[in-house]
Amino acid sequence: MKNIKYIILLVVTIFTITSCNNNNVANKKELVYQCPMKCAGEKTFSSKGSCTICKMDLKPVSNKANNKIEATEISDSSIFNLTSKWNTEEGKTIQLKDLKGKTLVMVMIYTTCKAACPRLVADMRNIEKKIPEDLLNEINFVLVSIDPETDTPKRLKEFAIENFMDDEQWTFLQGTESSVREFANVLAVKYKQISPMDFSHSNIISVFNPSGEMVHQQEGLGVDNKETISKIIETVKN
């Protein structure tokens, strides 16, 4: 009889300890950490530390609020597999994977362009204006320079201000000649320098899902962008 009571007591004790441990693990999983300035967009970290970009302490955020982001996996076709480093118009250095978690609308331009690029920029602004305001936080409009020698972060910042593209949802990137060429190949954008300050290039706007996979491309200048806008909204809502 004593043996039976002992066994029952032991089972209850083990069950209680296991339950407590499971609760502790669950509670720990409820928290992840994020830069308060969101230097890396919506990227989160599993432990405390400081932001590698602005050096501020990471702040705890609810894991539940980031389920959509954490569920986003990187496939072989994702641009986030590219390991090149880029400078933003704010002077920060990032990798493309730091843009993970948002729908990306990307175009390649150069700031001294007097012909096609101003129209591409206008197309990008027109697309942004037609996106419902409550969805803009889930979208990043990214302009990648094909002239990294001229388009320094300082110049890109000036260009962003001049063209009313200096809000949080706009990002400008300067890479190296090799990283720009690599990225252009991924987007199927062809470009060629035809003079010290002039390039010929494809006019393509590309849409990527939060996993970095291309889901749509718009080719040409001043074209009907209804399909592109619909695809962006669909991608955000999915």
C-alpha positions as a LaTeX table, in Angstrom:
\begin{tabular}{lrrr}
\hline
Residue & $x$ (\AA) & $y$ (\AA) & $z$ (\AA) \\
\hline
Met1 & 0.00 & 0.00 & 0.00 \\
Lys2 & 2.85 & 2.33 & 0.89 \\
Asn3 & 4.52 & 1.50 & $-2.44$ \\
Ile4 & 1.39 & 2.45 & $-4.37$ \\
Lys5 & 1.09 & 5.77 & $-2.54$ \\
Tyr6 & 4.75 & 6.45 & $-3.20$ \\
Ile7 & 4.38 & 5.75 & $-6.92$ \\
Ile8 & 1.32 & 8.01 & $-7.17$ \\
Leu9 & 3.13 & 10.80 & $-5.34$ \\
Leu10 & 6.14 & 10.41 & $-7.63$ \\
Val11 & 4.00 & 10.57 & $-10.79$ \\
Val12 & 2.19 & 13.69 & $-9.56$ \\
Thr13 & 5.50 & 15.36 & $-8.70$ \\
Ile14 & 7.01 & 14.57 & $-12.14$ \\
Phe15 & 3.87 & 15.82 & $-13.90$ \\
Thr16 & 3.95 & 19.08 & $-11.92$ \\
Ile17 & 7.63 & 19.71 & $-12.68$ \\
Thr18 & 7.12 & 18.94 & $-16.38$ \\
Ser19 & 4.15 & 21.27 & $-16.60$ \\
Cys20 & 6.09 & 24.09 & $-14.95$ \\
Asn21 & 9.00 & 23.59 & $-17.32$ \\
Asn22 & 6.70 & 23.60 & $-20.33$ \\
Asn23 & 5.07 & 26.79 & $-19.10$ \\
Asn24 & 8.46 & 28.40 & $-18.63$ \\
Val25 & 9.51 & 27.42 & $-22.15$ \\
Ala26 & 6.23 & 28.71 & $-23.56$ \\
Asn27 & 6.65 & 31.99 & $-21.71$ \\
Lys28 & 10.18 & 32.37 & $-23.00$ \\
Lys29 & 8.95 & 31.83 & $-26.54$ \\
Glu30 & 6.46 & 34.63 & $-26.11$ \\
Leu31 & 9.27 & 37.19 & $-26.26$ \\
Val32 & 11.62 & 38.07 & $-29.09$ \\
Tyr33 & 13.74 & 41.21 & $-29.39$ \\
Gln34 & 13.78 & 44.00 & $-31.95$ \\
Cys35 & 15.64 & 47.25 & $-32.60$ \\
Pro36 & 13.44 & 50.15 & $-31.39$ \\
Met37 & 14.50 & 52.14 & $-34.49$ \\
Lys38 & 13.72 & 49.15 & $-36.75$ \\
Cys39 & 17.05 & 49.56 & $-38.55$ \\
Ala40 & 16.61 & 46.06 & $-39.98$ \\
Gly41 & 12.92 & 46.50 & $-40.70$ \\
Glu42 & 10.78 & 43.99 & $-38.84$ \\
Lys43 & 13.64 & 41.57 & $-38.18$ \\
Thr44 & 13.58 & 40.04 & $-34.69$ \\
Phe45 & 16.15 & 38.27 & $-32.51$ \\
Ser46 & 15.76 & 35.40 & $-30.06$ \\
Ser47 & 17.94 & 36.92 & $-27.34$ \\
Lys48 & 18.86 & 40.27 & $-25.80$ \\
Gly49 & 21.65 & 42.36 & $-27.27$ \\
Ser50 & 22.22 & 45.51 & $-29.28$ \\
Cys51 & 21.40 & 46.50 & $-32.84$ \\
Thr52 & 24.35 & 45.89 & $-35.19$ \\
Ile53 & 23.47 & 49.07 & $-37.09$ \\
Cys54 & 22.52 & 51.78 & $-34.56$ \\
Lys55 & 23.92 & 49.99 & $-31.46$ \\
Met56 & 20.77 & 50.63 & $-29.39$ \\
Asp57 & 19.62 & 47.92 & $-26.98$ \\
Leu58 & 17.11 & 45.51 & $-28.49$ \\
Lys59 & 13.64 & 45.73 & $-26.93$ \\
Pro60 & 11.36 & 42.77 & $-26.18$ \\
Val61 & 8.29 & 42.42 & $-28.39$ \\
Ser62 & 5.52 & 39.87 & $-28.49$ \\
Asn63 & 6.37 & 36.79 & $-30.51$ \\
Lys64 & 2.72 & 36.49 & $-31.46$ \\
Ala65 & 2.85 & 39.81 & $-33.27$ \\
Asn66 & 5.67 & 38.49 & $-35.43$ \\
Asn67 & 4.28 & 35.09 & $-36.38$ \\
Lys68 & 3.83 & 36.22 & $-39.96$ \\
Ile69 & 7.46 & 37.30 & $-40.18$ \\
Glu70 & 8.92 & 34.27 & $-38.41$ \\
Ala71 & 6.89 & 31.96 & $-40.62$ \\
Thr72 & 8.50 & 33.55 & $-43.68$ \\
Glu73 & 11.14 & 31.11 & $-44.89$ \\
Ile74 & 13.85 & 31.73 & $-47.46$ \\
Ser75 & 13.64 & 29.52 & $-50.55$ \\
Asp76 & 16.34 & 28.91 & $-53.16$ \\
Ser77 & 14.71 & 31.53 & $-55.40$ \\
Ser78 & 14.75 & 34.28 & $-52.75$ \\
Ile79 & 16.85 & 37.41 & $-53.25$ \\
Phe80 & 17.66 & 37.15 & $-49.55$ \\
Asn81 & 20.20 & 34.46 & $-50.44$ \\
Leu82 & 22.41 & 37.19 & $-51.89$ \\
Thr83 & 25.06 & 38.08 & $-49.32$ \\
Ser84 & 26.22 & 41.40 & $-50.78$ \\
Lys85 & 26.20 & 44.50 & $-48.58$ \\
Trp86 & 24.45 & 47.74 & $-49.47$ \\
Asn87 & 24.51 & 51.31 & $-48.20$ \\
Thr88 & 21.18 & 53.09 & $-47.66$ \\
Glu89 & 20.42 & 56.77 & $-48.15$ \\
Glu90 & 20.54 & 57.03 & $-44.35$ \\
Gly91 & 24.16 & 55.85 & $-44.29$ \\
Lys92 & 23.36 & 52.41 & $-42.89$ \\
Thr93 & 24.92 & 49.19 & $-44.19$ \\
Ile94 & 22.50 & 46.31 & $-44.74$ \\
Gln95 & 22.05 & 43.04 & $-46.58$ \\
Leu96 & 18.97 & 42.32 & $-48.65$ \\
Lys97 & 17.79 & 39.81 & $-46.05$ \\
Asp98 & 17.39 & 42.76 & $-43.65$ \\
Leu99 & 14.40 & 43.75 & $-45.79$ \\
Lys100 & 12.67 & 40.47 & $-45.01$ \\
Gly101 & 9.13 & 40.61 & $-43.68$ \\
Lys102 & 7.64 & 43.21 & $-46.02$ \\
Thr103 & 6.37 & 43.19 & $-49.58$ \\
Leu104 & 9.08 & 44.80 & $-51.71$ \\
Val105 & 8.52 & 46.96 & $-54.78$ \\
Met106 & 11.91 & 47.41 & $-56.43$ \\
Val107 & 13.32 & 49.34 & $-59.37$ \\
Met108 & 16.83 & 50.10 & $-60.65$ \\
Ile109 & 17.62 & 53.72 & $-61.57$ \\
Tyr110 & 20.41 & 56.30 & $-61.41$ \\
Thr111 & 19.97 & 59.82 & $-60.13$ \\
Thr112 & 21.61 & 61.72 & $-63.02$ \\
Cys113 & 19.28 & 60.13 & $-65.57$ \\
Lys114 & 17.26 & 62.69 & $-67.53$ \\
Ala115 & 15.14 & 60.38 & $-69.67$ \\
Ala116 & 13.67 & 57.07 & $-68.44$ \\
Cys117 & 14.41 & 57.24 & $-64.70$ \\
Pro118 & 12.23 & 60.27 & $-63.92$ \\
Arg119 & 9.32 & 58.40 & $-65.47$ \\
Leu120 & 10.16 & 55.24 & $-63.52$ \\
Val121 & 10.27 & 57.31 & $-60.34$ \\
Ala122 & 6.90 & 58.82 & $-61.24$ \\
Asp123 & 5.51 & 55.31 & $-61.78$ \\
Met124 & 6.74 & 54.26 & $-58.34$ \\
Arg125 & 5.16 & 57.30 & $-56.69$ \\
Asn126 & 1.93 & 56.68 & $-58.58$ \\
Ile127 & 1.83 & 53.07 & $-57.37$ \\
Glu128 & 2.46 & 54.17 & $-53.78$ \\
Lys129 & $-0.37$ & 56.72 & $-53.91$ \\
Lys130 & $-2.85$ & 54.04 & $-54.98$ \\
Ile131 & $-2.02$ & 51.65 & $-52.14$ \\
Pro132 & $-4.48$ & 51.86 & $-49.19$ \\
Glu133 & $-2.85$ & 53.83 & $-46.40$ \\
Asp134 & $-3.36$ & 51.07 & $-43.83$ \\
Leu135 & $-1.19$ & 48.72 & $-45.95$ \\
Leu136 & 1.80 & 51.03 & $-46.48$ \\
Asn137 & 3.52 & 49.86 & $-43.29$ \\
Glu138 & 3.73 & 46.39 & $-44.85$ \\
Ile139 & 5.45 & 47.63 & $-48.03$ \\
Asn140 & 8.98 & 48.83 & $-48.77$ \\
Phe141 & 9.61 & 50.71 & $-52.02$ \\
Val142 & 13.26 & 50.13 & $-52.89$ \\
Leu143 & 15.27 & 52.01 & $-55.50$ \\
Val144 & 18.65 & 50.49 & $-56.37$ \\
Ser145 & 21.25 & 52.65 & $-58.12$ \\
Ile146 & 23.02 & 51.27 & $-61.19$ \\
Asp147 & 25.64 & 54.02 & $-60.80$ \\
Pro148 & 27.20 & 53.36 & $-57.38$ \\
Glu149 & 30.16 & 55.65 & $-58.05$ \\
Thr150 & 27.98 & 58.75 & $-58.44$ \\
Asp151 & 25.04 & 57.74 & $-56.27$ \\
Thr152 & 26.57 & 57.92 & $-52.82$ \\
Pro153 & 24.30 & 57.68 & $-49.75$ \\
Lys154 & 24.44 & 61.49 & $-49.51$ \\
Arg155 & 23.35 & 61.89 & $-53.13$ \\
Leu156 & 20.60 & 59.28 & $-52.72$ \\
Lys157 & 19.29 & 61.12 & $-49.66$ \\
Glu158 & 19.17 & 64.37 & $-51.61$ \\
Phe159 & 17.38 & 62.62 & $-54.46$ \\
Ala160 & 14.84 & 61.10 & $-52.06$ \\
Ile161 & 14.04 & 64.55 & $-50.62$ \\
Glu162 & 13.88 & 66.18 & $-54.06$ \\
Asn163 & 11.40 & 63.58 & $-55.28$ \\
Phe164 & 9.22 & 63.42 & $-52.14$ \\
Met165 & 10.37 & 59.86 & $-51.42$ \\
Asp166 & 11.87 & 60.39 & $-47.99$ \\
Asp167 & 9.15 & 58.70 & $-45.95$ \\
Glu168 & 9.72 & 55.49 & $-43.98$ \\
Gln169 & 8.40 & 53.22 & $-46.74$ \\
Trp170 & 11.11 & 54.34 & $-49.20$ \\
Thr171 & 14.63 & 52.87 & $-49.27$ \\
Phe172 & 17.51 & 53.75 & $-51.61$ \\
Leu173 & 20.48 & 51.41 & $-52.04$ \\
Gln174 & 24.06 & 51.88 & $-53.20$ \\
Gly175 & 26.12 & 48.75 & $-53.79$ \\
Thr176 & 29.37 & 47.90 & $-55.52$ \\
Glu177 & 29.65 & 47.42 & $-59.28$ \\
Ser178 & 29.68 & 43.63 & $-58.83$ \\
Ser179 & 26.74 & 43.53 & $-56.40$ \\
Val180 & 24.68 & 45.81 & $-58.66$ \\
Arg181 & 25.44 & 43.61 & $-61.66$ \\
Glu182 & 24.51 & 40.49 & $-59.71$ \\
Phe183 & 21.25 & 42.01 & $-58.54$ \\
Ala184 & 20.39 & 43.26 & $-62.04$ \\
Asn185 & 20.81 & 39.71 & $-63.36$ \\
Val186 & 18.34 & 38.44 & $-60.76$ \\
Leu187 & 15.78 & 41.06 & $-61.82$ \\
Ala188 & 16.52 & 40.50 & $-65.53$ \\
Val189 & 17.41 & 44.19 & $-65.77$ \\
Lys190 & 19.93 & 44.94 & $-68.51$ \\
Tyr191 & 22.03 & 48.08 & $-68.33$ \\
Lys192 & 25.11 & 49.46 & $-70.04$ \\
Gln193 & 27.17 & 52.58 & $-69.46$ \\
Ile194 & 27.22 & 54.61 & $-72.67$ \\
Ser195 & 29.02 & 57.70 & $-71.35$ \\
Pro196 & 30.62 & 58.77 & $-68.04$ \\
Met197 & 27.24 & 59.99 & $-66.76$ \\
Asp198 & 24.73 & 58.05 & $-68.82$ \\
Phe199 & 23.38 & 54.49 & $-68.94$ \\
Ser200 & 20.96 & 52.62 & $-71.13$ \\
His201 & 18.83 & 50.22 & $-69.09$ \\
Ser202 & 15.66 & 48.16 & $-68.85$ \\
Asn203 & 12.58 & 49.78 & $-67.34$ \\
Ile204 & 11.23 & 47.15 & $-64.96$ \\
Ile205 & 9.44 & 47.40 & $-61.61$ \\
Ser206 & 9.59 & 44.14 & $-59.63$ \\
Val207 & 7.40 & 42.97 & $-56.75$ \\
Phe208 & 8.71 & 40.51 & $-54.14$ \\
Asn209 & 6.81 & 38.77 & $-51.36$ \\
Pro210 & 8.06 & 38.95 & $-47.74$ \\
Ser211 & 10.15 & 35.83 & $-48.42$ \\
Gly212 & 12.08 & 37.66 & $-51.13$ \\
Glu213 & 10.52 & 35.70 & $-54.01$ \\
Met214 & 9.55 & 37.57 & $-57.16$ \\
Val215 & 5.80 & 37.53 & $-57.75$ \\
His216 & 5.32 & 40.15 & $-60.46$ \\
Gln217 & 7.09 & 42.45 & $-62.88$ \\
Gln218 & 5.86 & 45.57 & $-64.66$ \\
Glu219 & 7.77 & 46.48 & $-67.83$ \\
Gly220 & 7.76 & 49.78 & $-69.66$ \\
Leu221 & 7.21 & 53.42 & $-68.78$ \\
Gly222 & 3.92 & 55.06 & $-67.92$ \\
Val223 & 2.03 & 51.80 & $-68.39$ \\
Asp224 & $-1.26$ & 50.87 & $-66.74$ \\
Asn225 & $-0.20$ & 49.77 & $-63.26$ \\
Lys226 & $-3.53$ & 48.31 & $-62.08$ \\
Glu227 & $-2.21$ & 44.75 & $-62.26$ \\
Thr228 & 0.92 & 45.71 & $-60.29$ \\
Ile229 & $-1.11$ & 47.44 & $-57.58$ \\
Ser230 & $-3.49$ & 44.48 & $-57.32$ \\
Lys231 & $-0.55$ & 42.10 & $-56.99$ \\
Ile232 & 1.07 & 44.24 & $-54.28$ \\
Ile233 & $-2.15$ & 44.36 & $-52.26$ \\
Glu234 & $-2.73$ & 40.63 & $-52.72$ \\
Thr235 & 0.84 & 39.87 & $-51.59$ \\
Val236 & 0.50 & 42.07 & $-48.49$ \\
Lys237 & $-2.78$ & 40.48 & $-47.46$ \\
Asn238 & $-1.44$ & 36.96 & $-47.94$ \\
\hline
\end{tabular}
